[in-house]
Amino acid sequence: MHDDQQNGDHNWHLDRVWDQELLPLLSGGGLTRESIVDWRDHLGDGRLRDHPLVRLCNVTLEQGPGFDVIDPFGPLSGPRREFDISQFVPVEVKAVGGRTPPFHFRLTTNEYRRCKAFLRGDRSYVIRLVHVPEPGTPNWASETRFVSEIVLEDVSDAESLVRGDPFEEVVKGGYMNMSVD
């Protein structure tokens, strides 16, 4: 990941976040095999969001990378293997209105552009679909369910998700409307 971040055509993190927050964390020994395996013993003040692995994998607060999390174990639909950089994938999480196809969702134009950059760099890009209940649903968090994931392997996979004409009908206010059956 360090080499990809420094020399690749795409970045896993924004440069300022990488340089100011993550690189010192990684070079200071904050992320070790022991700290991952025995994560409960390494929480510091007790907030999981501050654990070095969570900070490395959760990019939602960076506002710009074009995906939400880095899954160090690869797509959910693939075999779960050992922690290995070659299987790291960027994951965009999208809420959908139901649990059965067809699923409709939107990617921002930045998410779509970054998706294609990862695909051109021979990395998969994963879109995880979750069903989130209506606002006001009691215990809505426990009612939220994983529905499906789409593993994109090349640019044509991403382009096949775009509904209609991508330049005249689909780009509206910075969003690309996507559909999967």
ROZAMAR-302486 format. One record per atom (N, C-alpha, C): x, y, z; residue in one letter. Coordinates in steps of 0.1 Angstrom, whole numbers, padded with zeros to 4 digits, always signed. Layout:
N
XYZA/...
END
This chain:
181
+0008-0012+0000M/+0000+0000+0000M/+0009+0013+0000M/+0020+0012+0008H/+0029+0023+0008H/+0034+0026-0006H/+0039+0016-0013D/+0044+0018-0027D/+0033+0023-0036D/+0021+0017-0035D/+0010+0022-0044D/+0007+0037-0041D/+0007+0040-0028Q/+0004+0054-0024Q/+0015+0064-0029Q/+0027+0060-0029Q/+0038+0069-0033Q/+0040+0069-0048Q/+0038+0058-0055N/+0043+0057-0068N/+0032+0053-0078N/+0020+0050-0074G/+0010+0045-0083G/+0002+0055-0090G/-0006+0051-0099D/-0015+0060-0107D/-0027+0064-0098D/-0030+0057-0088H/-0041+0060-0079H/-0036+0060-0064H/-0043+0067-0056N/-0039+0068-0042N/-0050+0061-0033N/-0046+0054-0023W/-0055+0048-0014W/-0061+0059-0004W/-0053+0069-0002H/-0057+0080+0007H/-0053+0093+0001H/-0060+0104+0006L/-0056+0117+0002L/-0041+0120+0007L/-0034+0127-0001D/-0020+0129+0003D/-0018+0135+0016D/-0026+0145+0020R/-0025+0152+0033R/-0028+0142+0044R/-0038+0134+0043V/-0041+0124+0053V/-0030+0114+0055V/-0025+0109+0043W/-0014+0099+0043W/-0002+0105+0050W/+0002+0117+0045D/+0015+0123+0051D/+0014+0127+0065D/+0002+0133+0069Q/+0001+0139+0082Q/-0004+0129+0093Q/-0012+0119+0089E/-0018+0111+0099E/-0014+0096+0098E/-0014+0090+0086L/-0012+0076+0085L/+0003+0072+0084L/+0011+0079+0077L/+0025+0075+0075L/+0032+0076+0089L/+0030+0086+0097P/+0036+0086+0111P/+0030+0074+0119P/+0018+0071+0118L/+0012+0060+0125L/+0018+0046+0121L/+0020+0045+0108L/+0026+0032+0103L/+0041+0031+0106L/+0048+0042+0105S/+0063+0042+0107S/+0066+0042+0122S/+0056+0046+0130G/+0058+0046+0145G/+0055+0033+0152G/+0052+0022+0144G/+0049+0009+0150G/+0035+0008+0155G/+0026+0017+0152G/+0013+0017+0157G/+0004+0006+0151G/+0008+0001+0139L/+0001-0010+0133L/+0010-0022+0132L/+0007-0032+0140T/+0015-0044+0139T/+0006-0056+0139T/+0011-0068+0136R/+0003-0080+0136R/-0003-0082+0149R/+0004-0080+0160E/-0002-0081+0173E/-0013-0071+0176E/-0011-0059+0171S/-0022-0049+0173S/-0035-0052+0165S/-0033-0060+0155I/-0045-0064+0147I/-0052-0076+0153I/-0044-0086+0156V/-0049-0098+0162V/-0055-0096+0176V/-0048-0088+0184D/-0053-0086+0198D/-0058-0071+0199D/-0067-0068+0189W/-0071-0054+0188W/-0077-0048+0201W/-0084-0056+0208R/-0091-0051+0221R/-0080-0046+0231R/-0068-0052+0230D/-0058-0047+0240D/-0051-0034+0235D/-0054-0030+0223H/-0047-0019+0217H/-0056-0007+0213H/-0067-0006+0221L/-0077+0005+0218L/-0073+0018+0224L/-0064+0019+0232G/-0060+0032+0238G/-0072+0037+0247G/-0079+0047+0242D/-0090+0053+0250D/-0103+0046+0248D/-0102+0034+0241G/-0114+0026+0240G/-0123+0028+0228G/-0119+0038+0219R/-0127+0040+0207R/-0122+0032+0195R/-0130+0024+0190L/-0125+0015+0179L/-0121+0023+0167L/-0128+0035+0164R/-0125+0043+0153R/-0110+0048+0153R/-0104+0048+0165D/-0091+0053+0166D/-0080+0042+0165D/-0084+0030+0164H/-0075+0019+0162H/-0067+0021+0149H/-0054+0018+0148P/-0046+0021+0136P/-0052+0014+0124P/-0057+0001+0125L/-0062-0006+0113L/-0075+0001+0108L/-0083+0005+0118V/-0096+0011+0114V/-0093+0025+0107V/-0083+0032+0112R/-0079+0045+0106R/-0074+0043+0092R/-0066+0032+0090L/-0061+0029+0077L/-0071+0025+0067L/-0081+0017+0072C/-0091+0011+0062C/-0104+0020+0060C/-0107+0029+0070N/-0119+0037+0069N/-0115+0050+0063N/-0119+0053+0051V/-0116+0066+0044V/-0128+0075+0043V/-0139+0072+0050T/-0151+0080+0049T/-0150+0094+0053T/-0141+0097+0062L/-0139+0111+0067L/-0130+0119+0058L/-0123+0113+0048E/-0114+0120+0040E/-0120+0129+0030E/-0132+0126+0026Q/-0140+0134+0016Q/-0132+0136+0003Q/-0130+0125-0004G/-0123+0127-0017G/-0118+0114-0023G/-0114+0104-0016P/-0108+0092-0022P/-0117+0085-0033P/-0130+0086-0032G/-0139+0080-0042G/-0143+0066-0038G/-0142+0062-0025F/-0147+0050-0020F/-0148+0052-0005F/-0154+0042+0002D/-0156+0043+0017D/-0146+0036+0026D/-0143+0024+0022V/-0134+0016+0031V/-0125+0008+0022V/-0114+0004+0028I/-0104-0006+0022I/-0107-0019+0028I/-0111-0029+0021D/-0112-0042+0027D/-0099-0050+0025D/-0092-0052+0036P/-0079-0059+0034P/-0080-0074+0031P/-0093-0079+0031F/-0094-0094+0028F/-0101-0096+0015F/-0103-0086+0007G/-0109-0087-0006G/-0124-0087-0006G/-0130-0090-0017P/-0145-0090-0018P/-0151-0101-0009P/-0163-0098-0004L/-0170-0108+0005L/-0173-0121-0003L/-0175-0119-0016S/-0179-0131-0024S/-0167-0140-0027S/-0155-0135-0025G/-0143-0144-0027G/-0139-0151-0015G/-0129-0159-0016P/-0124-0166-0004P/-0118-0157+0006P/-0121-0158+0018R/-0114-0149+0029R/-0101-0155+0032R/-0090-0148+0029R/-0077-0153+0031R/-0070-0146+0041R/-0057-0149+0042E/-0048-0141+0051E/-0047-0127+0047E/-0043-0119+0056F/-0041-0104+0054F/-0030-0103+0043F/-0033-0098+0031D/-0023-0098+0021D/-0026-0086+0012D/-0016-0077+0010I/-0019-0064+0002I/-0024-0067-0012I/-0021-0078-0018S/-0026-0081-0031S/-0041-0082-0032S/-0048-0085-0021Q/-0062-0086-0021Q/-0070-0074-0016Q/-0063-0064-0012F/-0069-0051-0007F/-0078-0046-0019F/-0090-0042-0015V/-0099-0036-0025V/-0106-0024-0019V/-0108-0014-0028P/-0116-0002-0024P/-0130-0007-0024P/-0138-0002-0014V/-0152-0006-0014V/-0161+0006-0012V/-0170+0008-0021E/-0180+0018-0019E/-0193+0012-0014E/-0199+0017-0003V/-0211+0011+0003V/-0223+0020-0002V/-0233+0014-0007K/-0245+0021-0012K/-0257+0015-0006K/-0266+0023-0001A/-0279+0019+0004A/-0289+0017-0008A/-0296+0006-0007V/-0307+0003-0018V/-0320+0002-0011V/-0331+0004-0019G/-0344+0004-0013G/-0351-0009-0010G/-0344-0020-0014G/-0350-0033-0012G/-0339-0044-0011G/-0344-0056-0010R/-0335-0067-0008R/-0334-0076-0020R/-0342-0073-0031T/-0341-0081-0043T/-0339-0071-0055T/-0333-0077-0066P/-0331-0069-0078P/-0344-0065-0084P/-0344-0055-0093P/-0332-0047-0097P/-0328-0037-0086P/-0316-0034-0084F/-0311-0024-0075F/-0307-0011-0083F/-0311+0000-0077H/-0307+0013-0083H/-0299+0021-0073H/-0289+0027-0077F/-0280+0035-0068F/-0273+0045-0076F/-0266+0054-0069R/-0259+0065-0076R/-0244+0065-0071R/-0235+0067-0080L/-0222+0070-0077L/-0219+0085-0080L/-0212+0092-0072T/-0208+0106-0076T/-0199+0104-0088T/-0198+0115-0095T/-0188+0115-0106T/-0174+0112-0102T/-0171+0117-0089N/-0157+0114-0084N/-0156+0099-0081N/-0166+0093-0075E/-0166+0079-0072E/-0164+0071-0085E/-0172+0075-0095Y/-0171+0068-0108Y/-0157+0069-0114Y/-0152+0081-0114R/-0138+0084-0119R/-0128+0076-0112R/-0128+0076-0099R/-0119+0068-0090R/-0120+0053-0093R/-0132+0049-0094C/-0135+0035-0097C/-0127+0031-0110C/-0129+0039-0120K/-0122+0036-0133K/-0107+0036-0131K/-0102+0045-0123A/-0087+0046-0121A/-0082+0033-0114A/-0089+0028-0104F/-0085+0016-0098F/-0086+0004-0108F/-0096+0004-0116L/-0098-0007-0126L/-0086-0006-0136L/-0083+0006-0141R/-0072+0007-0150R/-0059+0003-0144R/-0058+0004-0131G/-0045+0000-0124G/-0045-0015-0120G/-0054-0022-0126D/-0055-0037-0124D/-0059-0040-0109D/-0067-0032-0103R/-0073-0034-0090R/-0088-0036-0092R/-0094-0045-0085S/-0109-0046-0084S/-0114-0034-0077S/-0127-0031-0079Y/-0134-0021-0072Y/-0148-0027-0068Y/-0151-0026-0055V/-0163-0033-0050V/-0174-0023-0046V/-0186-0026-0050I/-0197-0018-0046I/-0206-0028-0037I/-0207-0024-0024R/-0215-0033-0015R/-0228-0026-0013R/-0238-0034-0015L/-0252-0029-0014L/-0258-0033-0001L/-0264-0024+0006V/-0270-0027+0019V/-0285-0021+0019V/-0294-0028+0025H/-0307-0024+0027H/-0308-0017+0040H/-0312-0004+0040V/-0314+0004+0052V/-0328+0007+0054V/-0335+0003+0065P/-0349+0005+0067P/-0352+0020+0067P/-0365+0023+0066E/-0370+0037+0066E/-0367+0044+0078E/-0365+0057+0077P/-0362+0065+0090P/-0373+0063+0100P/-0370+0062+0112G/-0380+0060+0123G/-0382+0046+0126G/-0377+0037+0118T/-0378+0023+0121T/-0371+0020+0135T/-0378+0013+0144P/-0372+0010+0157P/-0360+0001+0154P/-0349+0003+0161N/-0337-0005+0160N/-0332-0006+0146N/-0332+0005+0139W/-0329+0005+0124W/-0315-0001+0122W/-0306+0002+0130A/-0292-0004+0128A/-0292-0019+0128A/-0300-0025+0137S/-0300-0040+0137S/-0308-0045+0125S/-0317-0037+0119E/-0325-0041+0107E/-0317-0038+0094E/-0306-0032+0094T/-0298-0029+0082T/-0292-0043+0078T/-0293-0046+0065R/-0288-0059+0060R/-0279-0057+0048R/-0269-0066+0047F/-0261-0067+0035F/-0270-0074+0025F/-0270-0068+0013V/-0278-0074+0002V/-0270-0081-0008V/-0260-0074-0013S/-0252-0080-0024S/-0239-0072-0026S/-0230-0077-0034E/-0219-0068-0038E/-0216-0070-0052E/-0211-0060-0059I/-0207-0060-0073I/-0192-0059-0073I/-0186-0069-0079V/-0171-0068-0080V/-0168-0064-0094V/-0163-0052-0096L/-0159-0048-0109L/-0144-0051-0112L/-0141-0057-0123E/-0128-0061-0126E/-0121-0053-0137E/-0129-0047-0146D/-0124-0038-0156D/-0133-0027-0159D/-0129-0017-0167V/-0136-0005-0170V/-0150-0008-0176V/-0150-0018-0185S/-0163-0022-0192S/-0173-0026-0181S/-0169-0032-0170D/-0178-0036-0160D/-0185-0024-0154D/-0177-0013-0151A/-0182-0001-0146A/-0191+0006-0156A/-0187+0006-0168E/-0196+0013-0178E/-0209+0006-0180E/-0209-0008-0178S/-0221-0015-0180S/-0232-0012-0170S/-0228-0006-0159L/-0238-0003-0148L/-0245+0010-0151L/-0240+0019-0159V/-0245+0032-0162V/-0258+0030-0170V/-0269+0037-0164R/-0282+0036-0171R/-0282+0047-0182R/-0287+0044-0193G/-0290+0054-0204G/-0277+0059-0210G/-0278+0072-0215D/-0267+0078-0221D/-0258+0085-0210D/-0246+0081-0208P/-0238+0086-0197P/-0236+0101-0197P/-0237+0108-0209F/-0233+0122-0209F/-0245+0131-0210F/-0256+0126-0214E/-0268+0135-0215E/-0279+0132-0205E/-0281+0120-0202E/-0292+0116-0193E/-0287+0113-0178E/-0275+0108-0177V/-0271+0102-0164V/-0264+0112-0155V/-0255+0121-0160V/-0248+0130-0151V/-0258+0141-0148V/-0262+0141-0135K/-0271+0151-0130K/-0266+0156-0116K/-0261+0168-0115G/-0256+0173-0103G/-0245+0166-0097G/-0236+0160-0105G/-0225+0153-0100G/-0227+0139-0097G/-0238+0132-0102Y/-0241+0118-0099Y/-0242+0110-0112Y/-0238+0098-0111M/-0241+0088-0122M/-0251+0078-0117M/-0262+0077-0123N/-0273+0068-0119N/-0269+0054-0124N/-0269+0044-0115M/-0264+0031-0118M/-0276+0021-0116M/-0275+0010-0123S/-0286+0000-0121S/-0280-0014-0123S/-0284-0024-0115V/-0280-0038-0117V/-0292-0047-0115V/-0293-0056-0124D/-0305-0066-0124D/-0301-0078-0116D/
END
